[in-house]
Amino acid sequence: MKKQILLSCLSLYLAPHLLCAQESNGLGIDSVSIEAGSSFSDKDKDTNMGRLGVQWNWNEPLYKNNSIVLKGYWDATVGYWHTEDSAGTHSVGDFGITPVLRLQANGSEKFVPYVELGIGAHYLTEKTITQNKQFSTNFQFGDHIAAGIKFGEHDAFAIAYRLQHLSNAGIDHPNPGINFHQIRLEYNF
């Protein structure tokens, strides 16, 4: 089990470096991200998670004036959840696609603050999250809010704190949902 966790952590660390090492971005990817977090509403055990993502910016801002810009992007992610409880170890794969709106300061400041909101779709490889938490469907909606800051030359880097909720929105029962605290790092090409 420790070997699997080590390999997962190593993959999460290496994948953005390999993507960034490309000399030309032939895939049209605008940025890559890595995020990690843990659940905060489960009474029995924390579920730890990690995700890798690629993003594609929408062509034009939705709104822009002298002080703010409202932009959008697509966020495609692959993740891994891990929980240990009295029934053993539970591992879940997470595949997601989310359209995201980002409101940020418009200007060339050294640090550019932003907030964002996204609602998308996730497919989980397992329905059992913990001994006491079982989803009825593999399909889940994922929504998040975040606050972050972009920095570096040409705003190449970003760091954000995110709150994310996943549930099936009542498609089937039980629908316990899960909430995560997350830290997200992003590199913009």
C-alpha positions in Angstrom: 0.0 0.0 0.0 2.8 2.4 0.9 4.3 1.6 -2.5 1.1 2.6 -4.3 0.9 5.9 -2.3 4.6 6.6 -3.1 4.0 5.9 -6.9 0.9 8.1 -6.9 2.8 11.0 -5.2 5.7 10.6 -7.7 3.3 10.6 -10.6 1.6 13.7 -9.3 5.0 15.4 -8.9 6.5 14.4 -12.3 3.5 14.8 -14.7 3.4 18.7 -14.6 7.2 18.8 -15.1 7.0 16.5 -18.1 4.1 18.6 -19.6 6.1 21.8 -19.0 9.2 20.4 -20.6 7.6 20.5 -24.1 9.3 23.1 -26.3 6.1 23.8 -28.2 2.6 23.3 -26.9 1.1 21.4 -29.9 -1.9 20.3 -27.8 -3.2 23.8 -27.3 -3.0 23.4 -23.6 -2.9 26.8 -21.8 -1.9 25.6 -18.3 -1.3 22.6 -16.1 -2.3 22.2 -12.5 -1.7 20.0 -9.5 -4.0 20.0 -6.4 -4.1 18.2 -3.1 -6.6 18.2 -0.2 -8.6 16.3 2.2 -12.3 16.0 3.2 -13.6 18.0 6.0 -17.2 16.9 6.7 -16.7 13.2 7.2 -17.3 12.3 10.8 -15.4 9.0 10.6 -12.2 9.4 8.5 -10.5 12.0 6.3 -10.3 11.2 2.6 -7.1 12.5 1.1 -7.1 13.4 -2.6 -4.7 14.6 -5.3 -5.3 15.6 -8.9 -3.5 16.6 -12.1 -5.2 18.8 -14.6 -4.9 20.5 -17.9 -6.7 23.7 -18.8 -7.9 25.4 -22.1 -8.8 29.1 -21.9 -11.9 30.4 -23.6 -10.9 32.6 -26.5 -12.4 35.9 -25.4 -13.1 37.4 -21.9 -16.8 37.4 -21.0 -16.4 40.9 -19.5 -13.6 43.4 -19.3 -13.1 46.9 -18.0 -10.2 48.9 -16.6 -10.2 47.1 -13.3 -11.6 43.6 -13.7 -11.7 40.7 -16.2 -14.2 37.8 -16.3 -12.6 34.9 -18.1 -13.5 31.2 -18.5 -11.6 28.0 -19.1 -12.1 24.2 -19.3 -10.5 22.1 -16.6 -9.9 18.4 -17.3 -8.6 16.4 -14.4 -7.4 13.0 -13.3 -7.3 12.3 -9.6 -6.9 9.7 -6.8 -8.7 9.6 -3.4 -7.4 7.5 -0.5 -9.1 6.6 2.9 -8.1 4.2 5.6 -10.8 3.1 8.2 -11.6 0.1 10.3 -12.8 -1.8 7.2 -9.5 -1.3 5.4 -8.2 0.9 2.7 -10.4 2.6 0.1 -9.0 4.0 -3.2 -11.0 5.9 -5.8 -10.0 7.2 -9.2 -11.6 10.5 -10.2 -12.0 11.8 -13.8 -13.5 15.3 -14.3 -14.3 18.0 -16.8 -15.4 21.4 -15.5 -16.1 24.8 -17.1 -14.8 27.5 -14.8 -15.4 31.2 -14.5 -12.6 33.4 -13.1 -12.9 37.0 -12.0 -9.6 38.7 -11.7 -8.0 42.1 -11.5 -7.2 43.7 -14.8 -3.7 45.1 -14.9 0.0 44.4 -14.8 0.5 44.2 -11.1 3.1 42.0 -9.6 0.4 39.9 -8.0 -3.1 39.5 -9.6 -5.8 38.3 -7.2 -8.7 36.2 -8.5 -11.8 34.3 -7.4 -13.4 31.5 -9.4 -16.5 29.3 -9.6 -16.9 26.0 -11.4 -19.6 23.3 -11.8 -18.7 20.2 -13.8 -19.0 16.4 -14.1 -16.9 13.7 -12.4 -16.7 10.0 -12.9 -15.5 8.0 -9.8 -14.1 4.5 -10.3 -15.6 3.3 -7.0 -18.8 4.1 -5.1 -17.4 3.1 -1.7 -15.5 6.0 -0.2 -15.3 4.8 3.5 -17.0 2.1 5.4 -19.8 4.5 6.3 -19.9 6.5 3.1 -21.1 4.9 -0.1 -22.3 6.8 -3.2 -25.2 5.3 -5.3 -23.7 6.4 -8.6 -20.3 6.6 -10.1 -21.3 9.9 -11.8 -21.0 13.0 -9.6 -21.4 16.7 -10.0 -18.4 18.7 -8.7 -18.7 22.3 -7.8 -16.0 24.6 -6.4 -15.3 28.1 -5.3 -11.7 29.4 -5.0 -9.6 32.4 -4.2 -6.1 32.7 -5.5 -3.3 34.8 -6.8 -1.3 34.8 -10.1 2.3 35.9 -10.0 5.6 35.7 -11.9 6.6 36.8 -15.3 3.5 37.0 -17.6 1.4 35.6 -14.6 3.0 32.2 -15.2 2.2 30.8 -11.8 -0.9 30.7 -9.6 -1.8 29.3 -6.2 -5.3 29.0 -4.9 -7.4 27.7 -2.0 -10.5 25.8 -3.1 -13.6 24.4 -1.5 -15.1 21.6 -3.5 -18.3 19.6 -3.1 -19.1 16.4 -5.0 -22.5 14.7 -5.0 -25.0 13.3 -7.6 -27.5 16.1 -7.0 -30.2 13.6 -6.0 -30.1 11.5 -9.2 -30.2 8.4 -6.9 -30.0 7.7 -3.2 -28.0 7.5 -1.0 -26.4 10.8 -1.9 -24.0 11.5 1.0 -21.7 13.9 -1.0 -18.2 14.8 0.0 -16.5 18.1 0.7 -12.8 18.9 0.2 -10.3 21.6 1.2 -7.7 21.9 -1.6 -4.6 23.8 -2.4 -4.0 24.2 -6.2 -0.8 25.1 -8.0 -1.0 26.1 -11.6 1.6 26.8 -14.3 0.4 28.9 -17.3 2.2 28.6 -20.6 
